[in-house]
Amino acid sequence: MAKDNVIEMTGVVDEVLPNAMFRVVLNNEQQTKITATIGGKLRQNNIRILLGDSVEVEMSPYDLTRGRVVYRNK
């Protein structure tokens, strides 16, 4: 799958869900809540994401309610 048409946004983890899923509040005008999973190197290197962490999320333009956490900001 091509990753050239993804939407990248930043947000804050609002809720930790089962199966490595998170509810993320995006930093935009509407304060949109999306469901995101851990992706790529975060899963491989067992990086922990906790409640309140600032994260970067990739979303597909086809479904703006789901995303993938690709980076955990410090």
PDB file of N, H, CA, C and O in Angstrom:
ATOM      1  N   MET A   1       0.840  -1.183   0.000  1.00  0.00           N
ATOM      2  CA  MET A   1       0.000   0.000   0.000  1.00  0.00           C
ATOM      3  C   MET A   1       0.882   1.243   0.000  1.00  0.00           C
ATOM      4  O   MET A   1       1.866   1.316   0.736  1.00  0.00           O
ATOM      5  N   ALA A   2       0.530   2.197  -0.811  1.00  0.00           N
ATOM      6  H   ALA A   2      -0.270   2.138  -1.409  1.00  0.00           H
ATOM      7  CA  ALA A   2       1.317   3.422  -0.917  1.00  0.00           C
ATOM      8  C   ALA A   2       1.040   4.349   0.260  1.00  0.00           C
ATOM      9  O   ALA A   2      -0.108   4.544   0.662  1.00  0.00           O
ATOM     10  N   LYS A   3       2.118   4.917   0.806  1.00  0.00           N
ATOM     11  H   LYS A   3       3.050   4.759   0.480  1.00  0.00           H
ATOM     12  CA  LYS A   3       1.963   5.816   1.943  1.00  0.00           C
ATOM     13  C   LYS A   3       2.089   7.271   1.532  1.00  0.00           C
ATOM     14  O   LYS A   3       2.321   8.130   2.383  1.00  0.00           O
ATOM     15  N   ASP A   4       1.942   7.570   0.250  1.00  0.00           N
ATOM     16  H   ASP A   4       1.753   6.872  -0.441  1.00  0.00           H
ATOM     17  CA  ASP A   4       2.135   8.933  -0.199  1.00  0.00           C
ATOM     18  C   ASP A   4       0.896   9.805  -0.041  1.00  0.00           C
ATOM     19  O   ASP A   4       0.993  11.026  -0.162  1.00  0.00           O
ATOM     20  N   ASN A   5      -0.248   9.222   0.223  1.00  0.00           N
ATOM     21  H   ASN A   5      -0.327   8.230   0.321  1.00  0.00           H
ATOM     22  CA  ASN A   5      -1.466  10.020   0.364  1.00  0.00           C
ATOM     23  C   ASN A   5      -2.075   9.880   1.757  1.00  0.00           C
ATOM     24  O   ASN A   5      -3.278   9.657   1.893  1.00  0.00           O
ATOM     25  N   VAL A   6      -1.240  10.011   2.793  1.00  0.00           N
ATOM     26  H   VAL A   6      -0.263  10.192   2.682  1.00  0.00           H
ATOM     27  CA  VAL A   6      -1.729   9.942   4.165  1.00  0.00           C
ATOM     28  C   VAL A   6      -1.806  11.349   4.754  1.00  0.00           C
ATOM     29  O   VAL A   6      -1.109  12.262   4.312  1.00  0.00           O
ATOM     30  N   ILE A   7      -2.653  11.500   5.743  1.00  0.00           N
ATOM     31  H   ILE A   7      -3.219  10.758   6.102  1.00  0.00           H
ATOM     32  CA  ILE A   7      -2.803  12.764   6.458  1.00  0.00           C
ATOM     33  C   ILE A   7      -2.103  12.609   7.801  1.00  0.00           C
ATOM     34  O   ILE A   7      -2.448  11.721   8.581  1.00  0.00           O
ATOM     35  N   GLU A   8      -1.125  13.463   8.075  1.00  0.00           N
ATOM     36  H   GLU A   8      -0.845  14.184   7.442  1.00  0.00           H
ATOM     37  CA  GLU A   8      -0.389  13.403   9.332  1.00  0.00           C
ATOM     38  C   GLU A   8      -0.841  14.531  10.243  1.00  0.00           C
ATOM     39  O   GLU A   8      -0.876  15.693   9.838  1.00  0.00           O
ATOM     40  N   MET A   9      -1.189  14.179  11.487  1.00  0.00           N
ATOM     41  H   MET A   9      -1.161  13.235  11.816  1.00  0.00           H
ATOM     42  CA  MET A   9      -1.632  15.161  12.466  1.00  0.00           C
ATOM     43  C   MET A   9      -1.048  14.801  13.825  1.00  0.00           C
ATOM     44  O   MET A   9      -0.586  13.681  14.044  1.00  0.00           O
ATOM     45  N   THR A  10      -1.077  15.771  14.732  1.00  0.00           N
ATOM     46  H   THR A  10      -1.452  16.680  14.554  1.00  0.00           H
ATOM     47  CA  THR A  10      -0.630  15.511  16.099  1.00  0.00           C
ATOM     48  C   THR A  10      -1.849  15.492  17.007  1.00  0.00           C
ATOM     49  O   THR A  10      -2.878  16.095  16.702  1.00  0.00           O
ATOM     50  N   GLY A  11      -1.718  14.795  18.120  1.00  0.00           N
ATOM     51  H   GLY A  11      -0.882  14.305  18.367  1.00  0.00           H
ATOM     52  CA  GLY A  11      -2.805  14.699  19.070  1.00  0.00           C
ATOM     53  C   GLY A  11      -2.314  14.228  20.418  1.00  0.00           C
ATOM     54  O   GLY A  11      -1.121  14.006  20.624  1.00  0.00           O
ATOM     55  N   VAL A  12      -3.270  14.076  21.345  1.00  0.00           N
ATOM     56  H   VAL A  12      -4.239  14.256  21.177  1.00  0.00           H
ATOM     57  CA  VAL A  12      -2.979  13.642  22.702  1.00  0.00           C
ATOM     58  C   VAL A  12      -3.815  12.406  22.988  1.00  0.00           C
ATOM     59  O   VAL A  12      -4.999  12.362  22.654  1.00  0.00           O
ATOM     60  N   VAL A  13      -3.200  11.395  23.611  1.00  0.00           N
ATOM     61  H   VAL A  13      -2.238  11.431  23.882  1.00  0.00           H
ATOM     62  CA  VAL A  13      -3.911  10.161  23.954  1.00  0.00           C
ATOM     63  C   VAL A  13      -4.908  10.468  25.063  1.00  0.00           C
ATOM     64  O   VAL A  13      -4.534  10.930  26.141  1.00  0.00           O
ATOM     65  N   ASP A  14      -6.180  10.204  24.783  1.00  0.00           N
ATOM     66  H   ASP A  14      -6.484   9.829  23.908  1.00  0.00           H
ATOM     67  CA  ASP A  14      -7.267  10.510  25.718  1.00  0.00           C
ATOM     68  C   ASP A  14      -7.720   9.279  26.486  1.00  0.00           C
ATOM     69  O   ASP A  14      -8.166   9.384  27.629  1.00  0.00           O
ATOM     70  N   GLU A  15      -7.607   8.106  25.857  1.00  0.00           N
ATOM     71  H   GLU A  15      -7.245   8.020  24.929  1.00  0.00           H
ATOM     72  CA  GLU A  15      -8.089   6.874  26.479  1.00  0.00           C
ATOM     73  C   GLU A  15      -7.283   5.703  25.931  1.00  0.00           C
ATOM     74  O   GLU A  15      -6.983   5.652  24.738  1.00  0.00           O
ATOM     75  N   VAL A  16      -6.938   4.771  26.798  1.00  0.00           N
ATOM     76  H   VAL A  16      -7.182   4.812  27.767  1.00  0.00           H
ATOM     77  CA  VAL A  16      -6.224   3.559  26.386  1.00  0.00           C
ATOM     78  C   VAL A  16      -7.247   2.441  26.293  1.00  0.00           C
ATOM     79  O   VAL A  16      -7.946   2.145  27.261  1.00  0.00           O
ATOM     80  N   LEU A  17      -7.330   1.820  25.114  1.00  0.00           N
ATOM     81  H   LEU A  17      -6.761   2.061  24.328  1.00  0.00           H
ATOM     82  CA  LEU A  17      -8.294   0.762  24.847  1.00  0.00           C
ATOM     83  C   LEU A  17      -7.569  -0.581  24.751  1.00  0.00           C
ATOM     84  O   LEU A  17      -6.345  -0.603  24.620  1.00  0.00           O
ATOM     85  N   PRO A  18      -8.291  -1.694  24.812  1.00  0.00           N
ATOM     86  CA  PRO A  18      -7.632  -3.008  24.680  1.00  0.00           C
ATOM     87  C   PRO A  18      -7.046  -3.208  23.285  1.00  0.00           C
ATOM     88  O   PRO A  18      -7.380  -2.489  22.344  1.00  0.00           O
ATOM     89  N   ASN A  19      -6.165  -4.200  23.176  1.00  0.00           N
ATOM     90  H   ASN A  19      -5.893  -4.784  23.941  1.00  0.00           H
ATOM     91  CA  ASN A  19      -5.560  -4.620  21.911  1.00  0.00           C
ATOM     92  C   ASN A  19      -4.728  -3.518  21.257  1.00  0.00           C
ATOM     93  O   ASN A  19      -4.774  -3.342  20.039  1.00  0.00           O
ATOM     94  N   ALA A  20      -3.977  -2.785  22.058  1.00  0.00           N
ATOM     95  H   ALA A  20      -3.940  -2.928  23.047  1.00  0.00           H
ATOM     96  CA  ALA A  20      -3.059  -1.746  21.568  1.00  0.00           C
ATOM     97  C   ALA A  20      -3.778  -0.675  20.759  1.00  0.00           C
ATOM     98  O   ALA A  20      -3.239  -0.169  19.775  1.00  0.00           O
ATOM     99  N   MET A  21      -4.990  -0.332  21.173  1.00  0.00           N
ATOM    100  H   MET A  21      -5.427  -0.743  21.973  1.00  0.00           H
ATOM    101  CA  MET A  21      -5.759   0.730  20.526  1.00  0.00           C
ATOM    102  C   MET A  21      -5.839   1.917  21.475  1.00  0.00           C
ATOM    103  O   MET A  21      -5.792   1.750  22.694  1.00  0.00           O
ATOM    104  N   PHE A  22      -5.958   3.106  20.918  1.00  0.00           N
ATOM    105  H   PHE A  22      -5.995   3.242  19.928  1.00  0.00           H
ATOM    106  CA  PHE A  22      -5.995   4.329  21.698  1.00  0.00           C
ATOM    107  C   PHE A  22      -7.040   5.271  21.127  1.00  0.00           C
ATOM    108  O   PHE A  22      -7.276   5.290  19.919  1.00  0.00           O
ATOM    109  N   ARG A  23      -7.664   6.054  22.001  1.00  0.00           N
ATOM    110  H   ARG A  23      -7.471   6.038  22.982  1.00  0.00           H
ATOM    111  CA  ARG A  23      -8.545   7.144  21.578  1.00  0.00           C
ATOM    112  C   ARG A  23      -7.689   8.396  21.627  1.00  0.00           C
ATOM    113  O   ARG A  23      -7.183   8.757  22.689  1.00  0.00           O
ATOM    114  N   VAL A  24      -7.519   9.062  20.495  1.00  0.00           N
ATOM    115  H   VAL A  24      -7.931   8.769  19.632  1.00  0.00           H
ATOM    116  CA  VAL A  24      -6.631  10.219  20.378  1.00  0.00           C
ATOM    117  C   VAL A  24      -7.466  11.444  20.036  1.00  0.00           C
ATOM    118  O   VAL A  24      -8.296  11.406  19.128  1.00  0.00           O
ATOM    119  N   VAL A  25      -7.241  12.532  20.769  1.00  0.00           N
ATOM    120  H   VAL A  25      -6.567  12.563  21.507  1.00  0.00           H
ATOM    121  CA  VAL A  25      -7.872  13.815  20.474  1.00  0.00           C
ATOM    122  C   VAL A  25      -6.893  14.612  19.634  1.00  0.00           C
ATOM    123  O   VAL A  25      -5.792  14.927  20.086  1.00  0.00           O
ATOM    124  N   LEU A  26      -7.288  14.937  18.415  1.00  0.00           N
ATOM    125  H   LEU A  26      -8.182  14.681  18.048  1.00  0.00           H
ATOM    126  CA  LEU A  26      -6.406  15.648  17.500  1.00  0.00           C
ATOM    127  C   LEU A  26      -6.322  17.124  17.854  1.00  0.00           C
ATOM    128  O   LEU A  26      -7.259  17.695  18.411  1.00  0.00           O
ATOM    129  N   ASN A  27      -5.183  17.736  17.523  1.00  0.00           N
ATOM    130  H   ASN A  27      -4.422  17.272  17.070  1.00  0.00           H
ATOM    131  CA  ASN A  27      -4.973  19.158  17.774  1.00  0.00           C
ATOM    132  C   ASN A  27      -5.425  19.963  16.558  1.00  0.00           C
ATOM    133  O   ASN A  27      -4.606  20.548  15.850  1.00  0.00           O
ATOM    134  N   ASN A  28      -6.725  19.984  16.327  1.00  0.00           N
ATOM    135  H   ASN A  28      -7.391  19.508  16.902  1.00  0.00           H
ATOM    136  CA  ASN A  28      -7.283  20.809  15.257  1.00  0.00           C
ATOM    137  C   ASN A  28      -8.427  21.637  15.822  1.00  0.00           C
ATOM    138  O   ASN A  28      -8.681  21.597  17.026  1.00  0.00           O
ATOM    139  N   GLU A  29      -9.111  22.375  14.984  1.00  0.00           N
ATOM    140  H   GLU A  29      -8.905  22.408  14.006  1.00  0.00           H
ATOM    141  CA  GLU A  29     -10.157  23.279  15.463  1.00  0.00           C
ATOM    142  C   GLU A  29     -11.331  22.543  16.099  1.00  0.00           C
ATOM    143  O   GLU A  29     -11.931  23.045  17.050  1.00  0.00           O
ATOM    144  N   GLN A  30     -11.666  21.357  15.585  1.00  0.00           N
ATOM    145  H   GLN A  30     -11.179  20.950  14.813  1.00  0.00           H
ATOM    146  CA  GLN A  30     -12.832  20.617  16.073  1.00  0.00           C
ATOM    147  C   GLN A  30     -12.514  19.701  17.246  1.00  0.00           C
ATOM    148  O   GLN A  30     -13.441  19.142  17.831  1.00  0.00           O
ATOM    149  N   GLN A  31     -11.250  19.519  17.619  1.00  0.00           N
ATOM    150  H   GLN A  31     -10.497  19.974  17.143  1.00  0.00           H
ATOM    151  CA  GLN A  31     -10.849  18.578  18.673  1.00  0.00           C
ATOM    152  C   GLN A  31     -11.424  17.187  18.378  1.00  0.00           C
ATOM    153  O   GLN A  31     -12.063  16.578  19.236  1.00  0.00           O
ATOM    154  N   THR A  32     -11.193  16.699  17.170  1.00  0.00           N
ATOM    155  H   THR A  32     -10.674  17.194  16.472  1.00  0.00           H
ATOM    156  CA  THR A  32     -11.723  15.429  16.698  1.00  0.00           C
ATOM    157  C   THR A  32     -11.119  14.258  17.463  1.00  0.00           C
ATOM    158  O   THR A  32      -9.916  14.235  17.723  1.00  0.00           O
ATOM    159  N   LYS A  33     -11.959  13.280  17.825  1.00  0.00           N
ATOM    160  H   LYS A  33     -12.936  13.299  17.613  1.00  0.00           H
ATOM    161  CA  LYS A  33     -11.491  12.059  18.477  1.00  0.00           C
ATOM    162  C   LYS A  33     -11.453  10.946  17.445  1.00  0.00           C
ATOM    163  O   LYS A  33     -12.428  10.719  16.728  1.00  0.00           O
ATOM    164  N   ILE A  34     -10.317  10.250  17.374  1.00  0.00           N
ATOM    165  H   ILE A  34      -9.526  10.434  17.956  1.00  0.00           H
ATOM    166  CA  ILE A  34     -10.188   9.116  16.469  1.00  0.00           C
ATOM    167  C   ILE A  34      -9.684   7.909  17.249  1.00  0.00           C
ATOM    168  O   ILE A  34      -9.162   8.043  18.356  1.00  0.00           O
ATOM    169  N   THR A  35      -9.844   6.739  16.664  1.00  0.00           N
ATOM    170  H   THR A  35     -10.268   6.630  15.764  1.00  0.00           H
ATOM    171  CA  THR A  35      -9.310   5.514  17.230  1.00  0.00           C
ATOM    172  C   THR A  35      -8.041   5.176  16.465  1.00  0.00           C
ATOM    173  O   THR A  35      -8.048   5.102  15.236  1.00  0.00           O
ATOM    174  N   ALA A  36      -6.951   4.971  17.195  1.00  0.00           N
ATOM    175  H   ALA A  36      -6.945   5.031  18.194  1.00  0.00           H
ATOM    176  CA  ALA A  36      -5.669   4.710  16.545  1.00  0.00           C
ATOM    177  C   ALA A  36      -5.006   3.485  17.140  1.00  0.00           C
ATOM    178  O   ALA A  36      -5.204   3.164  18.311  1.00  0.00           O
ATOM    179  N   THR A  37      -4.226   2.813  16.333  1.00  0.00           N
ATOM    180  H   THR A  37      -4.065   3.074  15.381  1.00  0.00           H
ATOM    181  CA  THR A  37      -3.463   1.654  16.760  1.00  0.00           C
ATOM    182  C   THR A  37      -1.977   1.973  16.649  1.00  0.00           C
ATOM    183  O   THR A  37      -1.599   2.960  16.019  1.00  0.00           O
ATOM    184  N   ILE A  38      -1.143   1.151  17.253  1.00  0.00           N
ATOM    185  H   ILE A  38      -1.450   0.349  17.765  1.00  0.00           H
ATOM    186  CA  ILE A  38       0.299   1.349  17.179  1.00  0.00           C
ATOM    187  C   ILE A  38       0.785   0.800  15.849  1.00  0.00           C
ATOM    188  O   ILE A  38       0.358  -0.274  15.426  1.00  0.00           O
ATOM    189  N   GLY A  39       1.670   1.525  15.189  1.00  0.00           N
ATOM    190  H   GLY A  39       2.017   2.398  15.532  1.00  0.00           H
ATOM    191  CA  GLY A  39       2.168   1.068  13.904  1.00  0.00           C
ATOM    192  C   GLY A  39       3.675   0.992  13.845  1.00  0.00           C
ATOM    193  O   GLY A  39       4.380   1.715  14.549  1.00  0.00           O
ATOM    194  N   GLY A  40       4.157   0.107  12.997  1.00  0.00           N
ATOM    195  H   GLY A  40       3.584  -0.480  12.425  1.00  0.00           H
ATOM    196  CA  GLY A  40       5.546   0.049  12.606  1.00  0.00           C
ATOM    197  C   GLY A  40       6.543  -0.193  13.716  1.00  0.00           C
ATOM    198  O   GLY A  40       6.429  -1.152  14.479  1.00  0.00           O
ATOM    199  N   LYS A  41       7.531   0.697  13.795  1.00  0.00           N
ATOM    200  H   LYS A  41       7.623   1.476  13.175  1.00  0.00           H
ATOM    201  CA  LYS A  41       8.650   0.544  14.721  1.00  0.00           C
ATOM    202  C   LYS A  41       8.222   0.673  16.185  1.00  0.00           C
ATOM    203  O   LYS A  41       8.900   0.142  17.064  1.00  0.00           O
ATOM    204  N   LEU A  42       7.123   1.361  16.464  1.00  0.00           N
ATOM    205  H   LEU A  42       6.572   1.792  15.750  1.00  0.00           H
ATOM    206  CA  LEU A  42       6.650   1.453  17.846  1.00  0.00           C
ATOM    207  C   LEU A  42       6.255   0.077  18.366  1.00  0.00           C
ATOM    208  O   LEU A  42       6.530  -0.258  19.518  1.00  0.00           O
ATOM    209  N   ARG A  43       5.618  -0.709  17.526  1.00  0.00           N
ATOM    210  H   ARG A  43       5.394  -0.437  16.591  1.00  0.00           H
ATOM    211  CA  ARG A  43       5.212  -2.057  17.922  1.00  0.00           C
ATOM    212  C   ARG A  43       6.423  -2.986  17.999  1.00  0.00           C
ATOM    213  O   ARG A  43       6.528  -3.791  18.925  1.00  0.00           O
ATOM    214  N   GLN A  44       7.333  -2.882  17.037  1.00  0.00           N
ATOM    215  H   GLN A  44       7.248  -2.228  16.285  1.00  0.00           H
ATOM    216  CA  GLN A  44       8.507  -3.753  17.004  1.00  0.00           C
ATOM    217  C   GLN A  44       9.427  -3.525  18.195  1.00  0.00           C
ATOM    218  O   GLN A  44       9.943  -4.483  18.770  1.00  0.00           O
ATOM    219  N   ASN A  45       9.637  -2.268  18.570  1.00  0.00           N
ATOM    220  H   ASN A  45       9.217  -1.490  18.102  1.00  0.00           H
ATOM    221  CA  ASN A  45      10.551  -1.940  19.656  1.00  0.00           C
ATOM    222  C   ASN A  45       9.870  -1.837  21.005  1.00  0.00           C
ATOM    223  O   ASN A  45      10.496  -1.443  21.989  1.00  0.00           O
ATOM    224  N   ASN A  46       8.583  -2.191  21.063  1.00  0.00           N
ATOM    225  H   ASN A  46       8.075  -2.511  20.264  1.00  0.00           H
ATOM    226  CA  ASN A  46       7.818  -2.246  22.306  1.00  0.00           C
ATOM    227  C   ASN A  46       7.821  -0.907  23.043  1.00  0.00           C
ATOM    228  O   ASN A  46       8.049  -0.855  24.251  1.00  0.00           O
ATOM    229  N   ILE A  47       7.566   0.175  22.304  1.00  0.00           N
ATOM    230  H   ILE A  47       7.381   0.133  21.322  1.00  0.00           H
ATOM    231  CA  ILE A  47       7.483   1.514  22.884  1.00  0.00           C
ATOM    232  C   ILE A  47       6.134   1.658  23.576  1.00  0.00           C
ATOM    233  O   ILE A  47       5.091   1.390  22.980  1.00  0.00           O
ATOM    234  N   ARG A  48       6.159   2.081  24.833  1.00  0.00           N
ATOM    235  H   ARG A  48       7.007   2.299  25.317  1.00  0.00           H
ATOM    236  CA  ARG A  48       4.928   2.236  25.602  1.00  0.00           C
ATOM    237  C   ARG A  48       4.300   3.598  25.329  1.00  0.00           C
ATOM    238  O   ARG A  48       4.990   4.617  25.289  1.00  0.00           O
ATOM    239  N   ILE A  49       3.005   3.601  25.146  1.00  0.00           N
ATOM    240  H   ILE A  49       2.444   2.774  25.178  1.00  0.00           H
ATOM    241  CA  ILE A  49       2.253   4.838  24.989  1.00  0.00           C
ATOM    242  C   ILE A  49       1.264   4.900  26.136  1.00  0.00           C
ATOM    243  O   ILE A  49       0.478   3.975  26.337  1.00  0.00           O
ATOM    244  N   LEU A  50       1.304   5.991  26.887  1.00  0.00           N
ATOM    245  H   LEU A  50       1.943   6.742  26.724  1.00  0.00           H
ATOM    246  CA  LEU A  50       0.481   6.144  28.070  1.00  0.00           C
ATOM    247  C   LEU A  50      -0.551   7.240  27.883  1.00  0.00           C
ATOM    248  O   LEU A  50      -0.508   8.002  26.917  1.00  0.00           O
ATOM    249  N   LEU A  51      -1.463   7.302  28.811  1.00  0.00           N
ATOM    250  H   LEU A  51      -1.498   6.683  29.596  1.00  0.00           H
ATOM    251  CA  LEU A  51      -2.502   8.329  28.807  1.00  0.00           C
ATOM    252  C   LEU A  51      -1.865   9.708  28.933  1.00  0.00           C
ATOM    253  O   LEU A  51      -1.050   9.928  29.829  1.00  0.00           O
ATOM    254  N   GLY A  52      -2.221  10.637  28.054  1.00  0.00           N
ATOM    255  H   GLY A  52      -2.882  10.458  27.326  1.00  0.00           H
ATOM    256  CA  GLY A  52      -1.685  11.989  28.099  1.00  0.00           C
ATOM    257  C   GLY A  52      -0.471  12.216  27.227  1.00  0.00           C
ATOM    258  O   GLY A  52       0.002  13.348  27.127  1.00  0.00           O
ATOM    259  N   ASP A  53       0.056  11.169  26.585  1.00  0.00           N
ATOM    260  H   ASP A  53      -0.328  10.249  26.666  1.00  0.00           H
ATOM    261  CA  ASP A  53       1.217  11.333  25.707  1.00  0.00           C
ATOM    262  C   ASP A  53       0.818  12.081  24.436  1.00  0.00           C
ATOM    263  O   ASP A  53      -0.281  11.904  23.911  1.00  0.00           O
ATOM    264  N   SER A  54       1.727  12.911  23.960  1.00  0.00           N
ATOM    265  H   SER A  54       2.620  13.054  24.387  1.00  0.00           H
ATOM    266  CA  SER A  54       1.550  13.587  22.685  1.00  0.00           C
ATOM    267  C   SER A  54       2.078  12.668  21.586  1.00  0.00           C
ATOM    268  O   SER A  54       3.205  12.181  21.674  1.00  0.00           O
ATOM    269  N   VAL A  55       1.276  12.431  20.557  1.00  0.00           N
ATOM    270  H   VAL A  55       0.360  12.827  20.485  1.00  0.00           H
ATOM    271  CA  VAL A  55       1.633  11.483  19.508  1.00  0.00           C
ATOM    272  C   VAL A  55       1.378  12.095  18.130  1.00  0.00           C
ATOM    273  O   VAL A  55       0.608  13.044  17.983  1.00  0.00           O
ATOM    274  N   GLU A  56       2.046  11.522  17.126  1.00  0.00           N
ATOM    275  H   GLU A  56       2.671  10.751  17.246  1.00  0.00           H
ATOM    276  CA  GLU A  56       1.780  11.861  15.740  1.00  0.00           C
ATOM    277  C   GLU A  56       1.012  10.706  15.116  1.00  0.00           C
ATOM    278  O   GLU A  56       1.369   9.542  15.296  1.00  0.00           O
ATOM    279  N   VAL A  57      -0.045  11.034  14.381  1.00  0.00           N
ATOM    280  H   VAL A  57      -0.336  11.980  14.235  1.00  0.00           H
ATOM    281  CA  VAL A  57      -0.965  10.038  13.852  1.00  0.00           C
ATOM    282  C   VAL A  57      -1.042  10.175  12.335  1.00  0.00           C
ATOM    283  O   VAL A  57      -1.102  11.286  11.808  1.00  0.00           O
ATOM    284  N   GLU A  58      -1.041   9.038  11.634  1.00  0.00           N
ATOM    285  H   GLU A  58      -0.992   8.135  12.062  1.00  0.00           H
ATOM    286  CA  GLU A  58      -1.294   9.003  10.198  1.00  0.00           C
ATOM    287  C   GLU A  58      -2.709   8.497   9.974  1.00  0.00           C
ATOM    288  O   GLU A  58      -3.144   7.530  10.599  1.00  0.00           O
ATOM    289  N   MET A  59      -3.426   9.172   9.066  1.00  0.00           N
ATOM    290  H   MET A  59      -3.072   9.957   8.558  1.00  0.00           H
ATOM    291  CA  MET A  59      -4.787   8.766   8.737  1.00  0.00           C
ATOM    292  C   MET A  59      -4.919   8.631   7.229  1.00  0.00           C
ATOM    293  O   MET A  59      -4.252   9.333   6.469  1.00  0.00           O
ATOM    294  N   SER A  60      -5.776   7.734   6.813  1.00  0.00           N
ATOM    295  H   SER A  60      -6.318   7.164   7.430  1.00  0.00           H
ATOM    296  CA  SER A  60      -6.092   7.577   5.405  1.00  0.00           C
ATOM    297  C   SER A  60      -7.134   8.629   5.022  1.00  0.00           C
ATOM    298  O   SER A  60      -7.999   8.948   5.837  1.00  0.00           O
ATOM    299  N   PRO A  61      -7.076   9.163   3.832  1.00  0.00           N
ATOM    300  CA  PRO A  61      -8.113  10.128   3.425  1.00  0.00           C
ATOM    301  C   PRO A  61      -9.482   9.476   3.231  1.00  0.00           C
ATOM    302  O   PRO A  61     -10.482  10.178   3.083  1.00  0.00           O
ATOM    303  N   TYR A  62      -9.538   8.146   3.230  1.00  0.00           N
ATOM    304  H   TYR A  62      -8.725   7.576   3.351  1.00  0.00           H
ATOM    305  CA  TYR A  62     -10.799   7.453   3.011  1.00  0.00           C
ATOM    306  C   TYR A  62     -11.588   7.245   4.292  1.00  0.00           C
ATOM    307  O   TYR A  62     -12.818   7.215   4.257  1.00  0.00           O
ATOM    308  N   ASP A  63     -10.896   7.101   5.441  1.00  0.00           N
ATOM    309  H   ASP A  63      -9.896   7.126   5.470  1.00  0.00           H
ATOM    310  CA  ASP A  63     -11.572   6.898   6.721  1.00  0.00           C
ATOM    311  C   ASP A  63     -10.881   7.784   7.755  1.00  0.00           C
ATOM    312  O   ASP A  63      -9.811   7.438   8.255  1.00  0.00           O
ATOM    313  N   LEU A  64     -11.485   8.915   8.074  1.00  0.00           N
ATOM    314  H   LEU A  64     -12.355   9.196   7.667  1.00  0.00           H
ATOM    315  CA  LEU A  64     -10.876   9.884   8.980  1.00  0.00           C
ATOM    316  C   LEU A  64     -11.183   9.607  10.446  1.00  0.00           C
ATOM    317  O   LEU A  64     -10.884  10.438  11.303  1.00  0.00           O
ATOM    318  N   THR A  65     -11.777   8.449  10.749  1.00  0.00           N
ATOM    319  H   THR A  65     -12.019   7.774  10.053  1.00  0.00           H
ATOM    320  CA  THR A  65     -12.063   8.102  12.140  1.00  0.00           C
ATOM    321  C   THR A  65     -11.068   7.095  12.691  1.00  0.00           C
ATOM    322  O   THR A  65     -11.099   6.791  13.883  1.00  0.00           O
ATOM    323  N   ARG A  66     -10.188   6.575  11.851  1.00  0.00           N
ATOM    324  H   ARG A  66     -10.162   6.822  10.882  1.00  0.00           H
ATOM    325  CA  ARG A  66      -9.191   5.592  12.273  1.00  0.00           C
ATOM    326  C   ARG A  66      -7.811   6.073  11.856  1.00  0.00           C
ATOM    327  O   ARG A  66      -7.645   6.767  10.852  1.00  0.00           O
ATOM    328  N   GLY A  67      -6.826   5.684  12.657  1.00  0.00           N
ATOM    329  H   GLY A  67      -6.960   5.120  13.472  1.00  0.00           H
ATOM    330  CA  GLY A  67      -5.470   6.111  12.343  1.00  0.00           C
ATOM    331  C   GLY A  67      -4.428   5.158  12.877  1.00  0.00           C
ATOM    332  O   GLY A  67      -4.746   4.105  13.431  1.00  0.00           O
ATOM    333  N   ARG A  68      -3.160   5.549  12.698  1.00  0.00           N
ATOM    334  H   ARG A  68      -2.902   6.404  12.248  1.00  0.00           H
ATOM    335  CA  ARG A  68      -2.025   4.743  13.124  1.00  0.00           C
ATOM    336  C   ARG A  68      -1.041   5.673  13.822  1.00  0.00           C
ATOM    337  O   ARG A  68      -0.624   6.680  13.249  1.00  0.00           O
ATOM    338  N   VAL A  69      -0.671   5.345  15.047  1.00  0.00           N
ATOM    339  H   VAL A  69      -1.010   4.528  15.512  1.00  0.00           H
ATOM    340  CA  VAL A  69       0.301   6.134  15.795  1.00  0.00           C
ATOM    341  C   VAL A  69       1.681   5.791  15.262  1.00  0.00           C
ATOM    342  O   VAL A  69       2.093   4.632  15.303  1.00  0.00           O
ATOM    343  N   VAL A  70       2.410   6.802  14.755  1.00  0.00           N
ATOM    344  H   VAL A  70       2.076   7.744  14.722  1.00  0.00           H
ATOM    345  CA  VAL A  70       3.714   6.543  14.154  1.00  0.00           C
ATOM    346  C   VAL A  70       4.859   7.142  14.949  1.00  0.00           C
ATOM    347  O   VAL A  70       6.013   6.796  14.697  1.00  0.00           O
ATOM    348  N   TYR A  71       4.583   8.035  15.910  1.00  0.00           N
ATOM    349  H   TYR A  71       3.645   8.316  16.114  1.00  0.00           H
ATOM    350  CA  TYR A  71       5.656   8.649  16.699  1.00  0.00           C
ATOM    351  C   TYR A  71       5.105   9.128  18.023  1.00  0.00           C
ATOM    352  O   TYR A  71       4.000   9.668  18.088  1.00  0.00           O
ATOM    353  N   ARG A  72       5.882   8.927  19.088  1.00  0.00           N
ATOM    354  H   ARG A  72       6.780   8.489  19.035  1.00  0.00           H
ATOM    355  CA  ARG A  72       5.510   9.430  20.406  1.00  0.00           C
ATOM    356  C   ARG A  72       6.415  10.596  20.748  1.00  0.00           C
ATOM    357  O   ARG A  72       7.624  10.421  20.896  1.00  0.00           O
ATOM    358  N   ASN A  73       5.840  11.788  20.874  1.00  0.00           N
ATOM    359  H   ASN A  73       4.858  11.930  20.753  1.00  0.00           H
ATOM    360  CA  ASN A  73       6.616  12.985  21.185  1.00  0.00           C
ATOM    361  C   ASN A  73       7.044  12.962  22.638  1.00  0.00           C
ATOM    362  O   ASN A  73       6.383  12.358  23.483  1.00  0.00           O
ATOM    363  N   LYS A  74       8.138  13.615  22.919  1.00  0.00           N
ATOM    364  H   LYS A  74       8.675  14.106  22.233  1.00  0.00           H
ATOM    365  CA  LYS A  74       8.660  13.651  24.280  1.00  0.00           C
ATOM    366  C   LYS A  74       8.136  14.834  25.046  1.00  0.00           C
ATOM    367  O   LYS A  74       8.479  15.014  26.214  1.00  0.00           O
TER     368      LYS A  74
END
